Amino acid sequence: MRRIVLALCALLASPAAPAQQAYPQKPIRYIVPFPAGGIADIFARIIGARLGERWGQPIVVENRAGAGGNIGADLVAKSAPDGYTLLMGSIGTQALNANLYRSMPYDAAKDFTPIALVIEAESLLALHPSVAANTPQELIALARAQSGKLTCGSAGVGTTSHLACELFKSMAKVDIVHVPYKGNVPAITDLLSGQTSMIFATMPTVLPHVKAGKLKGIAVLGNTRLPAAPEFPALAETLPGFEVNNWVGTFGPAEMPAPVVEKWNAAILAVMSAPEVRQRLVNEGARHTPMAPGQFAAFVAAETAKWAKLIREVGIHAD
């Protein structure tokens, strides 16, 4: 009996095999559901490179574009929830598309684990110089006086530039004609030539033209002024509650292990808080708001509800 007890004691005292190996143990796929070069792709590569070096495992960024981001997002939704296939999702894939497309391959609310908000890209309301308005108040007055005559270009039906235009029309109670394009570049090109009156577009795409005097910037679309461009008031100063941000964040499949979610959340916060990354955000009119996974989930739910209401009211469809 004594020998049995001693054997049991020795077994209990010996180092036990870990219940679970430390994460990560193999390469990680970071799916970007858009073409290379956009904000989702750029920041996925920044995060992937830094964490891959820190964790000793490659983080491979894969661009799986198509259907407004639905193809890449669906790939992640149907992957194993082990933390080795993640998504750099966007306001489109996670909050807009479910209400824009009549048929969706995934359920944005149920098929993903929200991990971390990465960035919110600030946008600017810019006018052609011929438009006789220099402030949001003057633009609203002009739009009411010339009902149906002003035009608003966008990057396409259902994009944030389109929805910002529709939100402005709804809140300001004005009639402005929406003109959709296939991307920001042709929309801005026509605005520069005076074919349209205005656009709601991300800062990096229009700010250079404003600084060159080719367009007039009259308001940012976040709820506060930007420290990097305090000369532009927030549109919310004229239309309380107005806020449009083109955001991206990291998601995994549903039911991911909590320790892996927390590890990614903390790591993204560390990367986005690095001085050189913070300076880049300032230069590009963007910001990072630290959020715990639960806070990020609530943020996504609020964005979904906000835009669902507008999309239903206006009757927008992307297909």
SVG drawing of the C-alpha trace seen along z (x, -y; Angstrom):
<svg xmlns="http://www.w3.org/2000/svg" viewBox="-39 -81 49 83">
<polyline fill="none" stroke="black" stroke-width="0.4" points="0.0,0.0 2.8,-2.4 4.4,-1.8 1.1,-2.7 0.8,-5.9 4.3,-6.9 3.8,-6.2 0.6,-8.3 2.5,-11.2 5.3,-11.0 2.8,-11.1 1.0,-14.2 4.3,-15.9 5.6,-15.4 5.2,-18.2 1.8,-17.7 1.5,-18.0 -0.2,-21.3 -4.0,-21.0 -3.6,-23.2 -0.5,-24.2 0.4,-27.9 -1.2,-29.8 -0.1,-30.1 1.5,-26.8 1.2,-27.2 0.7,-29.9 -2.4,-32.1 -4.5,-33.2 -5.7,-36.8 -8.4,-37.2 -9.0,-40.6 -12.3,-40.5 -11.2,-43.4 -8.5,-44.1 -5.0,-45.1 -4.3,-48.7 -7.3,-49.7 -7.4,-50.5 -8.4,-46.9 -5.4,-45.5 -2.9,-48.0 -3.6,-47.6 -4.0,-43.8 -0.4,-43.8 0.9,-46.1 -0.7,-44.0 0.3,-40.7 3.9,-41.6 4.4,-42.8 2.5,-40.0 4.1,-37.4 7.5,-38.6 6.4,-38.7 4.7,-35.3 7.2,-33.5 4.6,-32.3 3.8,-33.8 0.5,-35.6 -0.4,-35.4 -2.6,-38.1 -4.9,-36.8 -7.1,-39.0 -10.4,-37.3 -12.4,-40.1 -15.9,-40.0 -19.6,-40.6 -18.9,-43.6 -16.6,-41.6 -19.1,-38.7 -16.8,-36.1 -13.9,-36.6 -16.2,-37.0 -18.0,-33.8 -14.7,-31.9 -13.9,-32.9 -17.5,-32.3 -17.2,-28.7 -13.7,-28.0 -12.8,-26.2 -13.0,-28.5 -9.4,-27.8 -7.9,-31.2 -6.0,-30.2 -8.3,-31.9 -9.3,-35.4 -11.1,-38.3 -10.3,-41.9 -14.0,-42.8 -15.5,-46.2 -18.6,-48.2 -19.8,-46.6 -19.2,-43.0 -20.4,-43.1 -23.0,-45.9 -24.3,-46.9 -24.4,-43.9 -27.1,-42.0 -29.5,-44.8 -28.2,-45.6 -28.2,-42.1 -31.4,-40.1 -29.4,-36.9 -26.4,-36.5 -24.1,-33.4 -23.5,-34.1 -25.2,-35.6 -23.1,-38.6 -24.6,-38.6 -24.2,-34.9 -21.4,-33.5 -18.5,-35.6 -16.6,-36.4 -15.9,-40.2 -12.3,-40.6 -11.1,-44.2 -11.8,-47.4 -8.8,-48.4 -9.4,-51.8 -12.2,-54.3 -11.3,-56.3 -12.6,-59.9 -14.5,-61.2 -15.0,-64.7 -17.9,-66.5 -16.4,-68.2 -18.1,-70.4 -17.2,-71.6 -16.0,-75.3 -19.0,-76.4 -21.5,-75.4 -22.5,-78.6 -22.0,-77.3 -19.1,-77.4 -20.6,-75.9 -23.0,-73.0 -25.7,-75.5 -25.3,-77.3 -25.3,-74.0 -28.6,-72.9 -30.2,-76.3 -29.0,-76.1 -30.3,-72.5 -33.7,-73.6 -33.8,-76.6 -32.8,-74.4 -34.6,-71.2 -33.5,-68.3 -30.9,-70.3 -27.8,-69.5 -26.1,-66.1 -24.1,-63.8 -21.6,-61.4 -20.6,-58.2 -18.4,-55.2 -21.4,-53.0 -24.8,-51.9 -24.6,-50.8 -21.1,-52.2 -20.5,-54.4 -20.2,-57.5 -23.7,-56.7 -25.2,-56.1 -23.6,-59.3 -25.4,-61.2 -28.7,-59.5 -28.2,-60.2 -27.5,-63.8 -30.6,-64.1 -32.8,-62.5 -31.5,-64.5 -31.3,-67.8 -34.7,-67.2 -33.3,-68.1 -33.7,-66.6 -30.3,-65.9 -29.9,-63.5 -27.6,-60.6 -25.2,-59.6 -23.4,-56.3 -20.1,-55.4 -17.9,-52.3 -15.5,-53.5 -14.2,-56.7 -11.8,-57.6 -14.4,-58.1 -16.7,-59.8 -14.0,-62.3 -12.9,-62.8 -16.5,-63.9 -16.7,-66.1 -13.5,-67.9 -14.9,-68.6 -18.1,-69.9 -20.3,-67.1 -21.6,-66.6 -22.0,-69.0 -20.5,-67.1 -19.2,-63.9 -18.8,-62.3 -15.5,-60.6 -12.5,-59.4 -10.0,-62.1 -7.0,-60.7 -9.0,-60.6 -10.3,-64.2 -8.1,-66.2 -5.3,-66.7 -7.8,-68.3 -9.1,-70.5 -5.6,-71.7 -5.0,-72.4 -8.1,-74.5 -9.8,-72.3 -12.6,-71.3 -14.1,-72.9 -14.1,-70.9 -16.9,-72.0 -17.2,-69.3 -15.9,-66.1 -18.3,-63.2 -17.3,-62.1 -18.9,-63.5 -15.9,-65.7 -13.4,-67.9 -10.1,-66.3 -6.9,-67.5 -5.1,-67.2 -7.7,-69.4 -9.5,-71.6 -10.5,-74.0 -13.3,-71.6 -16.3,-71.5 -18.0,-68.2 -21.3,-67.9 -22.8,-66.8 -22.4,-70.5 -25.1,-71.3 -27.0,-68.0 -26.7,-66.5 -26.2,-62.8 -24.8,-62.7 -21.8,-60.4 -20.4,-58.2 -17.2,-56.3 -15.7,-53.8 -14.3,-51.3 -12.5,-48.0 -11.9,-45.4 -10.8,-41.9 -13.3,-39.0 -13.0,-35.2 -15.5,-32.4 -18.2,-32.0 -17.3,-30.3 -13.6,-31.1 -11.7,-30.2 -11.8,-33.2 -8.0,-33.2 -7.2,-33.4 -9.7,-36.3 -8.2,-38.2 -4.6,-37.6 -5.5,-39.0 -7.4,-42.0 -4.4,-42.9 -2.0,-42.5 -3.9,-44.7 -4.2,-47.4 -0.4,-47.2 0.3,-47.5 -2.2,-50.4 -0.8,-52.2 2.7,-52.3 3.9,-55.9 4.6,-55.5 1.2,-53.8 -0.6,-56.6 1.2,-59.2 0.2,-57.5 -3.4,-57.5 -3.3,-61.2 -1.7,-61.9 -4.5,-59.8 -7.4,-61.2 -8.1,-58.0 -8.2,-56.9 -8.1,-53.8 -10.4,-53.5 -9.4,-50.7 -12.3,-48.3 -12.6,-45.1 -14.2,-42.3 -17.6,-42.8 -17.4,-46.5 -16.6,-45.9 -19.5,-43.5 -21.8,-46.2 -20.3,-48.7 -21.0,-46.5 -24.6,-45.8 -25.2,-49.5 -23.8,-50.2 -25.9,-47.4 -29.1,-48.8 -28.4,-52.4 -27.8,-51.6 -30.6,-49.0 -33.1,-51.7 -31.8,-54.1 -31.4,-51.4 -35.0,-50.2 -36.4,-53.8 -34.6,-54.6 -35.0,-51.2 -31.4,-50.6 -30.3,-47.3 -26.8,-46.4 -27.9,-43.4"/>
</svg>
